[in-house]
């Protein structure tokens, strides 16, 4: 299962661990909609990878890119934005608070 998930309605990024901690997921099955896996390596770390998101056709999509790579630069040029590591899991508010809980 993916390490990162995106709420397709808000663009919020969360780790699988955080979704399990908040009761949104159970760790065995994928989290329910609107959470969708972010494409990329399950063992990815934000030390080496950038979590990227883009809103298209009214929904948010996500992917991972190795930082400072040509692919990363191409995504930025294509309108993708990098999610700051401190925003992942809802930042100070947490995933279970506000519009991110489902």
Residue pairs with C-beta under 8 A, 6 or more apart in sequence:
1 16
1 30
1 37
1 42
2 16
2 37
2 38
2 39
2 40
2 42
3 15
3 16
3 38
3 40
3 41
3 42
3 43
3 44
4 13
4 14
4 15
4 16
4 37
4 38
4 40
4 44
4 51
4 62
4 64
4 88
5 13
5 14
5 15
5 16
5 19
5 31
5 35
5 36
5 37
5 38
6 12
6 13
6 35
6 36
6 37
6 38
6 53
6 60
6 61
6 62
7 13
7 14
7 34
7 35
7 36
7 60
7 100
7 102
8 33
8 34
8 35
8 36
8 59
8 60
8 61
9 34
9 59
9 60
10 34
10 60
10 99
10 100
11 53
11 55
11 60
12 90
12 95
12 99
12 100
13 38
13 51
13 53
13 62
13 83
13 87
13 88
13 89
14 24
14 35
14 88
14 89
14 90
14 95
14 100
15 88
15 89
16 25
16 27
16 31
18 89
18 90
18 94
18 95
19 25
19 31
19 35
19 95
20 26
20 27
22 94
22 95
22 96
22 101
23 96
24 31
24 32
24 35
24 95
24 96
24 101
24 102
25 31
25 32
25 35
30 37
32 102
33 102
34 102
35 102
36 61
36 62
38 51
38 62
38 63
38 64
39 62
39 63
39 64
40 49
40 63
40 64
40 65
41 49
41 64
44 64
46 85
46 88
48 66
48 67
49 64
49 65
49 66
49 67
50 64
50 65
50 66
50 67
50 72
50 82
50 83
51 62
51 64
51 82
51 83
51 85
51 88
52 62
52 63
52 64
52 65
52 72
52 75
52 80
52 81
52 82
52 83
53 60
53 61
53 62
53 80
53 81
53 83
54 60
54 61
54 62
54 75
54 78
54 79
54 80
54 81
55 61
62 83
63 75
63 80
65 71
65 72
65 75
66 72
76 82
89 95
90 96
90 97
90 98
90 100
93 100
94 100
95 101
